[in-house]
Structures are given as C-alpha cells and as structure tokens.
C-alpha cells in the first residue's frame, strides 16, 4: 500500500484494515479455544476474542462464532436449570473454511456430563480426608444428590487416578502421607498442587490442565 494514493489509504484506514492500522509485529497471536473458563467474566472476554482463537478440531483461524448457551440441572433448585457454559461454532459457510462442528466451553465449576459440581464433590472429599465414610460425608454436607450418584462419581474418579496423578506429578511431587488409600492420597496431592485460593482444587485442576477431571 506504500504506492497507493492518499484517497485509497484513507478508505482502507476507515475500514480498519490491520495492515494499515498497526504493524505486523503487533498482531494478536492465535491460540486454541479453551475447554474451561473461570467464570462469566472470563467467558464474556473469550466470546469477544473468538477471532483470535483456533478451532480445536481443524485448526482454522478466524472461523469461530458464538453459538447456543449450555444449560444443565441446577443442584440448588429442584427442576431448575443452570448455565454451564457456552457452545462455539466453527463456521463452514461462505469462505470461512471451518469444519462446521460445535465445541463446548465450560465453567471450571462444572463436571461435564455430571450434575454434581466441583464444589460439592470437593466438600465431600474434604470430609473423606477427615475420616468420614461416603455415606456420612453425604449426610454431613446435606447433598441434594442420591447416595448412589456420589458412589458412582467416587468410583469413576478411582479409575482416573493414574491419569490425574501423572498430571499433578508434572507440577509437584506427591506429599508424604501415611494414608494407604490411593484416592485420599490423590486428594492430598490436589491440595498440594492447588492450595485453596479463589476456587477449589478441582476447579483449578480443570482450568490449569484444560482437562476434564472425570474424563
């Protein structure tokens, strides 16, 4: 555009073309779409920056668009629904060249495919560390879920311990513990890697590793 007339330059400047409005060195880097975000504020920011994200399936740039809202059961209200995140669409229309697939972006408090939230499950785990049984912990936390549901979740997590511990060990070695239960040792390892701050360690795990805790 160096040889273009002033009128042409003004026209392109008015349209906001990045080649004239900012040097190439200041272009935003393209990064992949996350699976988890911390909360509604982070989700809003992500929706505003979708054109700087790559499709997780086809790797296409500038093809992602906002899609429908993700809803699920609300544990606090029987029959209610809770926003769990947002779907994103990789546009395959026109010249976008996307794959046409949709992808979920979850809040990190959500355990995908489960109504039990990370906070409820972590409260149960803390009581297990204190010597409670699963049944006693469920009663102490006044969980709205059936006891069989919590047993099922704990069983699923036991099957995931190898994968979870491998990720945690990349950050910090496991703490020394006299406990013989692999599940309780994993809970302590989560506490060591993600000390309680703004969210529980299960939420921090999903945000940091961008992996589903329950697989």
Secondary structure, 3 states (H helix, E strand, C coil): CCCCCHHHHHHHHHHCCHHHHCCHHHCCCCEECCCEECCHHHHHHHHHCHHHEECCCCCCECCEEEEEEEEEECCCCCCCEEEEEEEEEECCCCCCCCCCCEEEEEECCECCCCCCEHHHHHHHHHHHHCCCCHHHHHHHCCCCCCHHHHHHHHHHHHHCHHHHHHHHHCCCCCCCCCCCCHHHHHHHHHHHHCCCCCCCHHHHHHHHHCCCCCC
